[in-house]
Amino acid sequence: MNKKIVTLGVAALGVAAAQAADAGKIWEVTASLRGFYDDNYTTSPEALAEESWGIEVSPGISLTIGEGTDMELSARYAFGMRYYEDRVSDNEDYGHELGISLNKAFSDSSSLQLADSFVVAQEPEILNGGTPLRTEGDNLRNTFSALYSRILTESIGVDIGYGNSFYEFEEEYHSALLDRSYNEVSLDVFYITPRTKYFTGYKFSSTDFDGDAQSLPGLEFNPEARNNHAHYGYVGAIHQLNKFFLTDVKAGVQNVDYYDADLMPGMIPDDETSPYVDARMEWGYDEGCKLVAGVSLVRGATDLQAADQEITSVYAQVLHQITPSVHGSLTGRYQDSEISGGGAQLDGKEESLLLLGGSLTYAIADNIWAELAYNYDELDSDIPHRSFERNVVAVGIGASY
């Protein structure tokens, strides 16, 4: 059973197709219906936690044209509706996820990859917008990437990349702190051997915070003070040990220049320098089974009134075929963040975020499946009134055509 997943959140809005599309079929439609219990749907401290039962519905469609040719186009869309029986505010959440990618090979030595992902969501795992807390409203995230690769000689080549993303939050507080646009360009020079690609590179990024300056209780902050230019220098290697085992390691240094820091002296540092790491591995240890794991160290946005945060993350996911009809998955992510800037009240404070999930999927028929899932989220913060725990249990059924 080759499982395809389109998801709008961890234990949130989602669809999972129990079987890949038939050979030669360029499209697939999926849908799922789940019942769930969420013991802290507001991601609040224990004394303020609100619980609710609910249902979630999510249809989706995917399309692939030209698979295996020199030009492959793929697109996917998923819609999600989540209804909370006991929620004090609006009972419904709505989410959208649209992804498009184009891979074009001009020749054996020249290729272009384009991809765009647009998301409307409330859950932080999907928005990845710099806050570990749930954020109400139609919050937007769009990410675009382009990579041109050219082999210059038998073993030497270059990768030229461009990326753009923007975030827009509906809720006033998070809009002021996290609305932003991001642009980056990169140049890698690589050397290829039969099993390994060695590379060294440089990346430049520019981030503009464009939320409205606010003067509310607990929020006296000019977001433009966080505008920055970042420079990355790194080396790395991608090694294919065999068809079952792959490693991809990148390590270097990152320097961030807050060129508008004088808008909030004492709150935003002039610049920050820190290590930069992005390493991952994939291991297909048996038929229908895979382990993916990695570690990263990078600076990122924060929803606190500070410059940013230095984030160290470790993650792993196991997909295991228990029987021909039963699949299981385990997912874990631990993230430790140290706040930079924000004065004596915030500078140097730490937060740790733990995300754990597990699921069992049973194939009732070729295109019909049942699923049981559990997720646990925990934030442990030095900042008062932010720490929380959350448990979500879901059971459902889905189909694909």
N, C-alpha and C positions, 0 to 999 in steps of 0.2 A: 504494500500500500504506500504509494508515494504521496505524501501529505503536502498540500499547498495551504498557506495561511495568509489571509488578509485580516489585519486586526486594527481596531481603533482604541485599544487600551488593554492594560494588564488586568485580567478578570473584569473587563468592562465590555465595550461594544466590540463584537468580533464575529467573523465567520471563518469556518475551516472546511475545506473540501476534502472529503475522505479519500478521493482517488484522483489522479491526474487525468487530464482530458484525453480522449481517445486519440490514437495516432492519426495525424493529419487534420485533426480538429483545431481550428484557430481560436475558438471562443469557448468560454465556460461560464455558467451561471451557478451561483451558490446562494444558500440561505440558511439561517439558523434561528432557533428559538430556544431561549434559556430562562430558567427561573433562578433567582439568586437571593442570597442574604448578605448584607453589608453592615458590619457592626460599627462603622465610623465613616459614613459617606462624606462628611465635611472635613476629614483629616484634621480633627481638633484634638486638643489635650483630653485626657481621659474624663475629666469632670464635665466636659462640654460635648462629649461624643454623642452623635445621633445615629440610631440604627434603623434599618428598614429592610423589608422584603421587597422584591420587585421582579419584573420581567424585562428581557431585552430581545430585540428583533434586529437582525442585520442581513439584508440581501447584498449581493455583490456580483460583479461581472468582470471577467478578464479577457483580454484579446491579445493574440500574438500572431504577427504576420512575418513571413520570411525566416522562420526559425531554421538555423543551420546554413543560411545563405550569407552573402557578403553585405546584406542590409537587413537587419532585424528590428522590427518595431513592436513594442509591447505596451499595453495600457491596462490599468485596472482601476476599478472604482468600488468602494464599499460605503454603504449608508448604515448608520446605527441609530436605534432609538432605545433608550433605557427609561423605564417607568419605575419610580419609587413610590410604594404605597403610602409610606408614613413621612415623607419629606415635608418639612414646614414650608419651604419655598416652592417654586414650580416643581411639579411632579416629574416632568420629562427632561431628559438630556437628548440632544441630537448631535450626531457627529458625521463627518464626511472625510473620506480619504481618497485622493486621486493621485495616481502615479503614472508617469509616462517615461519611456526610455527608448533611445534609438542608438543602435550600434552599426556603424558603417565602416567596412574595410575597403579602402581605395585600391590597395595592392597588398602584396605579402609583407611590405615593410611600412605601411602607412594606414592608420585607422583613427576613427573619431567615435567617442562615446558621449552621448547627451542624456541627461536624466533630470526630471523635475518631480517634486513631491509636494502636494498641497494638502493641508490638514486643517479641519475645524474640530476642536475637541476641548475637553475640560480637564482630562487626566494628565498629570505632569509627565508620565512615562512616554506619552505620545508627543506632547508639545515639545518636551526637552528644552524648555524656554528659560531655564535658570531658577526655577522654583520647585521644591519638592512637595509643595502643597497643592491640593486641588484648587482650581480657579474657575469660578462661575462665569457663564457667558459664552458667546461664540468667539473663542480665541483662535487666531489664525497663525499658521506657520507655513511658509513656502520656502523650499530649498531647491536651487538649480545648480547643476554641475556640468562642466564640459572638460573633456580630456582628449588631447590630440597626442598620439604616439607615433614616433618616426624612428625607424632603424636606419642609422647612417652608414654603418659598415656591417660586417658579419656578426660582430659582437657588441657594438657600441650604438647607443640610441639616446633619444631625449623624449621626455614627457612634458607637455605644456598644459597647465590646468587653469581653469577659472571657476569660481564659485560665487553664488549670491544667495542670500537668505534674508527674510524679514519676518518679524514677529509683531503681532498686534493683539493686545489684550483688551477685552471689553470692560472689565472691572477697573475703576478709576485708580486705585492704589497700584495695581500691577501694571496698568498702562503707563503710569508715570515713571516707573522704575525699569520696565522691561521692553517697551516698544522700541524697536531698533531695526536698522538695516546693516547688512554685513557683506563685504566684498573681499575676495581674495584672489591672488594670482600666484602660480607656483611654476618652478622649473626644476626638473630632475634630469640628471645625466646618469645613464645606467650602463652596466656591463653584463652581458649574458653568457652563462655557461650552460651546458646541457640541462642541469637541474636547478640552477640558482641564478637569480637576478640581483646583482649588487647595484646600489644607487646612492647618490649624494644629491642634496637638493637645498633649495631656498624657497621660502614662502613669505609673501607680504599680505597683510590683511588690514582693512580699515573698517571700524565699527562706529556708526553714528546713532546715538540715542536721541530719538525724536519725540518722546513723550512730553506732555505738558508739565511744566514746573508746577508743583503743588504746594499749598500752604494749609495743610490739614493737621489735626491733632496727631502727633507722632510722625508726621511727614513734613519735614522742611528740607527739601532736596531739589537741586537743579540737575536733571538728568544729563544735560549736555556736558557737565563736568567729567562724565565717564567716557566721552569720545576718545578713541585711541587708535594708534597705529601699532601693529605688532609685526615683529620680524622673527622668523624661524630659520635655523640652520640645522641640518640633520643628515645622518647617514643611515643606511638600512640594507636589508636583504630579504628576498622572498625565496624560500627553499622548498622545492617539491621533492621530498624524500622518495615517495612512490605515489601511485595514484590514490592512495588512501590517506596520506599524511602530508599536510602543508603547514609551513610556518611563515609568518610575515612580521618582521620586526623593524621599527623605526625609532631612533633615539637622537636627541639633540638638545638645543637650548632655545628658549623663547624669551624675547624681550618685548614688553608692552610699554609704549610711550603715551601717557595721558596728557595730550597737548593742551587741553582746556582745564587742567587741574586747578589753575588759579581762580576759577569760578567758585571753588569751594576749598580754600586753603585749610589744611589740617584734616580734611575729610578724605581727599583723594591724593594719593602719592603722585610724584612726578613720573616715575616709571617703576617697573617691576621686572626682574629677571628670574627665571626658574627653569628647571629641567622640563623637557618635552619628550614623552614616551608614548608610543602606540604599538602594542605587540599583540598578536593573536595566533591561534593555531586551530586547525581542523583535523580531526581524526575519524575516518570511517572505519570503526573497529569491527564491524560485522555487517551482514546484509540487512539493510533497513535501519542501521544504527549509526549515530554520529555524535561526537563530542566536539563542541566549539568552546574555546576559552580564551581569555585575554586579560590584559592589564593596560591602563592608560594613565597618563599624568599630563594635565593640561589646565590652562586657566579658562574660566567661563563666567558668564553673567550670574548675578545674584539678585534676589528680590529684596535683599536687605539694603539699608542706606549706606552702602560702602562702594569701593571701586569694583571689585570682582572677588572671585574665590579661586583658590588653587585646589583642583579636584583630582584625587587619586581613586581610581576605580579598578575593581577586580570582578570579573564576571565569568560565568560558565553556563552552558546549556547541554543537556543530554537528551537525545531523541533515541528511544529504544523500542525495537519491535519485540514484544513479549511473546506473542503468537502471531500467526498469519492474520488474525482478525483484531488483535489488541495491540495498541501502541501506547507508550507512556512517555511523558516528558517531565524533566526537572530543570528549573531555571533559577539561578541565583545571581545577585549583584550586590556588592558591598561598595559603598562610596564614602570616602572621607574628604571633607572640605574644610579648608582654612580660609577665613575671611581676611581680605586685605583692604585697609582703609576703614573709614567710618568712625575715626576717632577712638578714644580709649574704651568706649562701650562695646565696640565691635571688632576692632583690629586684633587679629590673632585668635579670635574665638573659632571654635570648631563645631561642625555638625557631621554626624554619620548617618547614612541612609542604608537600610537593608531591605532588599526586595527578594522574596522567595515565592516560587510558584511550582505547582505540579498539576498534571492532568493525566487522565486515562481516556482513551478513545476506542470505542468498539464499533467495528464495521458490521452493521446489521445486514447490509446488502452492498452491491458494488458501489452505489452512489448514495447510500444512506448510512449515517453514523450517529451514535450516542456518545455524550461526553460528560465527564465529571471533572471539575477543576477547583483548585483551592489556591488562594494567594494571601501572602502575609507581607505587610509593609510596616516598617518601623523607622521613625526619625528620632534620633537622640541629639538634642541641640543644647549648646551652652547658652543660647538666647532664650530668655523666659517666654513661656506660653507658645512654643513652637513644637515641642516634642509630642509625638503621637504614636499609637499603634492602630493597625487596621487589619481585619480579617474579612475575606470575601470567599463565599462558597457558591458554586454555580453548577447546575445540572441542566443538560439540554439535548436537543436533537438537531441534526442538520442534513441537508441534501445538496447534491450538485447535479448538473445536467450539461 
